[in-house]
Amino acid sequence: MSTFQQPDPKDRPARLAVGVVGAGRVGPALAASLQLAGHHPVAVSGVSDASKRRAAALLPDVPLVTPAEVMGHAELVLLTVPDDALPGLVEGLAETGAVRPGQLLVHTSGRYGAKVLDPALRAGALPLALHPAMTFTGTPVDVQRLAGCSFGVTAPEELRLAAEALVIEMGGEPEWIAESARPLYHAALALGANHLVTLVAQSMELLRTAGVEAPDRMLGPLLGAALDNALRSGDAALTGPVARGDAGTVAAHVAELREHAPGAVAGYLAMARATADRALAHGLLKPELAEDLLGVLANGTEGDAR
């Protein structure tokens, strides 16, 4: 259950004119969720055809304009561009005088905290880092997925209530992240979510190679249960041949992968070693079985070097 309560009306931001700079998958969805809370999207910028389609689908009748025009029309501006583009964008907006005093400037990068917005802060903007811990599709379903989604929030202390109120209005739950912890926070999310997609995609490919006609149907219940168990129990949820110390089974896996999917060998070995380390540390893998298992994994690495 959430530890956050609906903010007191006096702490909630006034109804704001909302602009989006960067109509990728995230910005239009956040603006649409703010619209449901009573705010008013007034302008969006996007260059690619895909960006224009997303803006049209999620923010119909909102004008598609330049970033400078977004800044000129909006009281709350969502900067939803790729991480590497964010510092240059902020500097450019500040240097050209596009930033207005008192303007709420929100970026959604997981990597950066509020400090990346310092050029805009010096121009009088109010900087907020609000990163939704969610994967986005660029379709209206994203607005629904924001319900209960955690947001990594970083802002000056005096803006903390405003930042948390905006997150709650979008249906999310604010989680305060220190400026210095943002890179680690983002690495943790990428490790879990991004790598999960790769692992699942590889697993489905291997199942198809093994003759399974519906790998998604086979994996769905298994992976759903594994995720639920892991979230509930952490390392205690570990099962399978590595945690059991079944060195022969792991060796057979490596041999099969070398024959049918050599590109998956390195990832299998790396995850098996990490699993073995955690299973050992938590007393799940018996030390007397670990030696043979680790030997198989080491031999597998030597095979990669060949």
C-alpha positions in Angstrom: 0.0 0.0 0.0 1.3 3.5 -0.8 2.8 5.5 2.0 1.9 8.7 0.1 -1.4 10.5 0.7 -3.2 12.7 -1.8 -1.7 16.2 -1.3 -3.5 18.9 0.6 -5.2 21.2 -2.0 -3.0 24.1 -0.8 0.1 22.1 -1.7 -1.1 21.1 -5.2 0.1 23.0 -8.2 -2.4 25.3 -9.9 -3.9 24.3 -13.2 -1.0 24.7 -15.6 -0.4 25.2 -19.3 1.7 22.2 -20.2 4.2 21.9 -23.0 6.3 19.0 -24.3 9.7 19.3 -25.9 10.4 15.9 -27.5 7.4 13.9 -28.5 9.0 10.5 -27.9 7.2 7.7 -26.1 7.3 9.4 -22.7 6.3 13.1 -23.1 2.9 12.8 -24.7 1.8 10.1 -22.2 2.8 12.3 -19.2 1.1 15.3 -20.7 -2.0 13.2 -21.4 -2.1 12.1 -17.8 -1.7 15.7 -16.6 -4.6 16.6 -18.8 -6.7 14.0 -17.0 -5.8 15.8 -13.8 -7.1 19.1 -15.1 -4.0 20.7 -16.6 -4.0 22.0 -20.1 -1.5 20.7 -22.8 -0.9 23.7 -25.1 2.1 22.8 -27.3 4.3 20.0 -28.3 7.4 19.7 -30.4 8.5 16.7 -32.4 10.3 16.2 -35.7 10.0 12.6 -36.8 6.8 11.2 -38.4 6.6 8.8 -35.4 6.7 11.7 -33.0 4.0 13.5 -34.9 1.8 10.3 -34.8 2.3 9.9 -31.1 1.4 13.5 -30.4 -1.7 13.2 -32.6 -2.8 10.0 -30.8 -2.2 11.2 -27.2 -2.6 14.9 -27.5 -5.2 15.6 -30.3 -5.7 19.2 -31.2 -2.5 20.3 -29.4 -0.4 22.4 -31.8 2.9 20.9 -33.0 5.4 23.7 -32.8 9.1 24.4 -32.3 10.8 24.0 -28.9 11.1 27.7 -28.5 7.4 28.1 -29.1 6.7 25.4 -26.5 8.7 27.3 -24.0 6.9 30.5 -24.8 3.4 29.1 -24.3 3.8 26.7 -21.3 4.1 27.2 -17.6 5.1 23.6 -17.1 7.5 22.2 -19.7 8.3 18.5 -20.0 11.8 17.9 -21.5 11.4 14.3 -22.7 14.5 13.9 -24.9 17.2 11.1 -24.8 19.6 11.4 -21.9 22.6 12.3 -24.0 20.7 15.2 -25.6 19.4 16.7 -22.4 22.4 18.8 -21.2 22.8 20.5 -24.6 19.1 21.1 -24.9 18.9 22.8 -21.5 22.0 24.9 -22.2 20.6 26.0 -25.6 17.2 27.0 -24.1 18.9 29.0 -21.4 21.3 30.7 -23.8 18.6 31.7 -26.3 16.4 33.3 -23.6 13.7 30.7 -24.0 13.5 30.0 -20.3 11.1 32.2 -18.4 11.4 33.0 -14.6 9.0 30.9 -12.6 8.6 28.3 -15.3 8.4 24.7 -14.1 11.0 22.7 -16.1 10.7 19.0 -15.7 12.9 16.4 -17.3 12.2 12.7 -17.3 15.7 11.2 -17.5 16.6 8.5 -15.1 20.3 9.2 -15.3 20.2 12.9 -14.3 18.9 14.7 -11.2 18.0 18.3 -11.0 21.6 19.6 -11.4 21.5 19.1 -15.2 18.8 21.9 -15.2 21.2 24.4 -13.5 21.5 26.6 -16.7 17.7 27.0 -16.6 17.7 27.5 -12.8 20.0 30.5 -13.3 17.5 31.8 -15.8 14.8 31.6 -13.1 13.2 28.3 -13.9 12.0 25.8 -11.3 13.9 22.5 -11.9 12.3 19.1 -11.3 13.6 15.6 -12.2 10.6 13.2 -12.5 11.5 9.8 -13.9 8.7 7.3 -14.4 10.0 3.8 -13.6 8.0 2.3 -16.5 8.6 1.1 -20.0 6.6 3.0 -22.7 5.0 2.0 -25.9 4.1 5.4 -27.4 0.4 4.4 -27.3 -2.6 5.4 -25.1 -2.0 2.3 -23.0 0.9 4.1 -21.4 -1.4 6.5 -19.6 -3.1 3.6 -17.9 0.2 2.1 -16.9 1.1 5.2 -15.0 -1.4 4.3 -12.3 0.7 3.1 -9.4 4.0 3.6 -11.3 6.9 4.8 -9.1 8.7 8.0 -10.1 12.3 8.8 -9.2 12.0 12.4 -7.9 14.9 14.8 -7.5 14.4 18.5 -6.9 15.4 21.3 -4.6 14.0 20.8 -1.2 11.7 23.8 -1.5 10.1 22.2 -4.6 9.7 18.8 -3.1 6.0 19.1 -2.4 5.2 20.5 -5.9 7.2 17.6 -7.5 5.5 15.0 -5.4 2.1 16.5 -6.1 2.6 16.4 -9.9 3.6 12.7 -9.7 0.5 11.9 -7.7 -1.7 13.8 -10.1 -0.3 11.6 -12.9 -1.3 8.5 -10.9 2.2 7.7 -9.8 4.0 7.3 -6.5 6.9 9.6 -5.8 10.2 8.0 -4.5 12.8 10.6 -3.5 16.2 9.9 -5.0 19.3 11.9 -3.9 21.1 13.8 -6.7 24.3 11.7 -6.1 22.3 8.4 -6.3 20.7 9.1 -9.7 23.2 7.1 -11.8 23.0 4.1 -9.5 19.2 4.3 -9.4 19.1 4.3 -13.2 21.6 1.5 -13.5 19.5 -0.7 -11.2 16.4 -0.1 -13.3 18.2 -0.8 -16.6 19.7 -4.0 -15.1 16.3 -5.3 -14.3 14.0 -4.0 -17.1 16.2 -3.7 -20.2 18.1 -6.9 -19.6 14.9 -8.7 -18.8 13.7 -8.0 -22.3 16.9 -9.4 -23.8 16.6 -12.5 -21.7 13.0 -13.2 -22.5 13.6 -12.6 -26.3 16.5 -15.0 -26.3 14.5 -17.6 -24.4 11.7 -17.4 -26.9 14.1 -17.8 -29.8 15.6 -20.9 -28.2 12.2 -22.4 -27.5 11.2 -21.9 -31.2 14.4 -23.6 -32.2 13.4 -26.5 -29.9 10.1 -26.8 -31.7 7.8 -25.0 -29.3 5.0 -23.4 -31.3 3.9 -20.8 -28.7 6.9 -19.8 -26.6 5.1 -16.8 -25.2 2.3 -18.9 -23.8 4.8 -21.3 -22.3 6.9 -18.6 -20.7 4.1 -16.3 -19.5 3.1 -18.3 -16.4 6.6 -19.4 -15.6 8.2 -15.9 -15.8 5.2 -14.3 -14.1 5.6 -16.7 -11.1 9.4 -16.2 -11.1 9.0 -12.4 -11.0 6.4 -12.6 -8.3 8.6 -14.9 -6.2 11.7 -12.7 -6.7 9.9 -9.5 -5.7 8.5 -11.3 -2.6 11.5 -13.3 -1.5 14.6 -12.0 -3.2 17.4 -14.6 -3.5 15.4 -17.2 -1.6 13.3 -17.5 -4.8 16.3 -18.9 -6.8 15.7 -22.3 -8.3 17.1 -24.3 -11.2 20.3 -26.2 -12.0 22.8 -23.5 -10.9 21.2 -23.0 -7.5 21.1 -26.8 -7.1 24.7 -27.2 -8.2 23.8 -29.5 -11.1 27.1 -29.1 -13.0 26.2 -31.8 -15.6 23.0 -30.0 -16.5 24.7 -26.7 -16.9 27.5 -28.3 -19.0 24.8 -29.7 -21.3 23.1 -26.3 -21.5 26.4 -24.7 -22.6 27.1 -27.4 -25.2 23.6 -26.9 -26.7 23.9 -23.2 -26.8 27.2 -23.4 -28.5 25.7 -25.5 -31.2 22.3 -23.7 -31.7 22.8 -20.2 -30.3 26.4 -19.2 -29.9 25.5 -15.6 -29.3 23.7 -16.5 -26.1 26.6 -18.4 -24.5 28.3 -15.3 -23.0 25.1 -14.1 -21.4 24.2 -17.5 -20.1 27.6 -17.9 -18.5 27.6 -14.4 -17.0 24.2 -14.9 -15.4 25.0 -18.4 -14.2 28.1 -17.1 -12.5 26.2 -14.3 -10.9 23.4 -16.8 -9.8 26.0 -19.1 -8.4 27.6 -16.3 -6.3 24.3 -15.3 -4.9 23.2 -18.8 -4.2 26.4 -19.5 -2.4 26.2 -16.3 -0.4 22.6 -17.1 0.7 23.3 -20.8 1.6 21.2 -22.2 -1.3 24.2 -23.7 -3.2 26.1 -26.3 -1.2 29.9 -25.5 -1.2 30.8 -29.1 -2.0 28.7 -28.8 -5.2 29.9 -25.3 -6.2 33.4 -26.4 -7.2 32.3 -28.6 -10.1 29.7 -26.0 -11.2 32.2 -23.2 -11.2 34.6 -25.4 -13.1 32.0 -25.9 -15.8 31.4 -22.2 -16.0 35.2 -21.5 -16.2 35.6 -24.1 -19.0 32.7 -22.4 -20.8 34.5 -19.1 -20.7 37.6 -20.7 -22.1 35.5 -22.1 -24.9 34.4 -18.6 -25.7 38.0 -17.5 -25.9 38.6 -20.1 -28.6 
